[in-house]
Amino acid sequence: VSFFQGVLTAPLTVIYRKNRPDVESRAERVLRRVDMIDIIAYYSRSPSSGFWVLEYGSRIIGLISIDASTDSMSDAPLDTAKPLSTQERTRLLQGKGTSSVATIRHIFSEEVYRGSGIEDDLLTFAIRTAFEGDRKVQTVRMVATPLVPTVQKALARLHFSAGEKDGSIGLFGWEYRWYTLERSRWEADQTQ
């Protein structure tokens, strides 16, 4: 190993070790939510909810989900200390109905397609589904971070408003923040 490789590797190792626990904690929080135990059943509980995969040819290049169920405001992970019983699983997935607030739970796009505005298309589709699925939905919200600037730019173009902080991540304390879009703003934009 050359001197320069050693000099460059040491700071990157420190940054990696500092950021890793935060990233893994966020990933575990997402993977332990109720929607992940049965995606089809969970997102079938409201006409304003859905989970979609975007394909280009035979390749998956993106996905998005929106939760407008009566549990849409809950972000609590499941207790993984004990296995989920059949009765508990059924109880968690049976509640039907629509909330006034829909939450975008998942959004992903393959990096090579991000410059094409793929996030705008995914978000627009999910928002339209939420607002057209049930008039009860008045707000769409999601958490975003500057670590995925294409999503933040798409939220700005769609007129989401930045809201409360939902934590920070990494060595530099990048903020996770809730963003919201009101139905009235969405409908005004659709008439232009």
N, C-alpha and C positions, 0 to 999 in steps of 0.2 A: 504494500500500500504506500503510495507516494505521500509526501508531506501535505500536498494540497488536497488530496482525497480525504486525508485524516482531518484536516482543518474544516473542510466542508461537511463531512459526515457527522462530526460531533454536534454541531447546532441542530442539524436535522433530526438526529436521534433524540435530543432533548425535546424538541417541538413535538415529535411523534409521540413520545411517552407522555407528554403533558396533555395532548389533545385526545389520545386514544380512549381514556376512561369516559370522557364527556360524550364522544361519538358513540361508544358502545352503550352507554346509559340511555341515550336518546333512541337508539335502534331497539333496545330491549323494551323501552316504554311503548314504542309503536307496535312491536310484535306481540306484546302481552295484552293488547286491548281486545275487547269482546269481539269486534268485527273480524278478527283473524281466526277465530275458532271455526267459523263456517261463513265464508264470504257470501255465498249465494243466499243463504237464509237471512243473514244480517241485513244485507242491502235490499232485500225484498219486502221489508217491513213498512215502507212508505213509497208512494208513487213518485216522490221527489228525490229518492235515493238511488244510487247505482254505483257499480264498479265496472269500469271499461278498460279494455286493453286495446291499444292502437297498434295495428300491424301495417307494415310496408312490405308488400309481397308476402313472403313467409316469415318475415323477421318482426319480432316484437320490438317496437321503438319507443313506446310510452304507455303510461297508464294513469288513470285518475279515479278517485272515488269521492262521492259526496254522500253524507249521512244526514238525512232530514228526519230520522226517526225520533221518537220521544226521548231517546238516549243521546241525541246529537251533541248535547253540551257536556257529556261525561267523557273525560279523558283519562280516567283512572285505569291503571293496568289491573289485570286479574291477579289474584294471589296464586303464585306458582309453587307455593310450599306444599300444597296438596293437590292431587289430581281432581279434575272437574267431574262431578257425578253426572249421570245422565239427566237426573231431575234438575240439577242446577243449570246444566247446558240448555235444556229445554226452556227453563224459566228465563234465562238471559236472552234467548232468541225469539220468544213468542210475542212480545209486546209490539202490537201494530199501532200505527198512527203517525201523525206528522207534527213536528215542532215548528215554531215560528222562526227558528234559527237552524240553518243547515251548515254542517261543518265539512270542509274538504279535508278528508283524512289522509289521503295519499295522492301524490303527484310525482311522476318520474318521466323523464325523457332521456333518450340516449344522447350523449353529449354531441355527437356529430350532427344531430338534427336540431339542436337548440337554436342555432342562428336563423333557422327558417321560420321561427314563430310558432313552433309546435306547442309551447306552453299556452299561448293565447288560444289556440284551437281547442286544446284539452279543457282549459278553464271555461271558455265560452260554452262548450257543449255541456259541461257539468252545471254551470250556473243556469243555463236555459232549462235543463231538465228539472232543476230544483224549483225555479219560479213557475214554470208551466205545469209541473206535476200536481201542485196543490197551491191554491191562493193563500193558504195559511202561512207559507214560508215568506218572511219579510226581510230576512238578513242571511247572507252567506258569509262565512268566516273561514279563515285558515291561518295557520302559523307558517311564517317564512323567515328566512335568514339571509344575510348578505353573502353567505357561502354559495348560494345558487342565484347569482344576479339576474339570470334570464327569467326566473320566476318572479323576482321582485319587480323587474321592468314590466312584465306582463300584468301584474297586479296594478301597477300604476296606470298602464294604458287602459285597463278596464275600470279605473276609478275606484279601486279599493282604498279605504282610509286606514292609515297605521293606527294601531291601538295600543293596548297594554303589553308590557314586556312579559314573555313567558320563559325567562331564563337566559343564560348565556352559555357559550361553549368555547373551549379552547384557550390557548395561551393568551390570545389577544381579547378574549371576552366578547366574541361576536354575539350579538343579541338575536334571540328568537323573539319575534313579535307577532301578535295577532293582527290580522288585517280583516276589515269588514266591508261588505258591499250591501247597500240597502236596495230593496226592490224599487223604490221610487227613482233612485239614480239609474239603475239598470234600465228601467222602462223609458226614462227620458233619453238615455243614450240610444235606445233601439228605434226611437222615432226620428232621429237625426240622419 
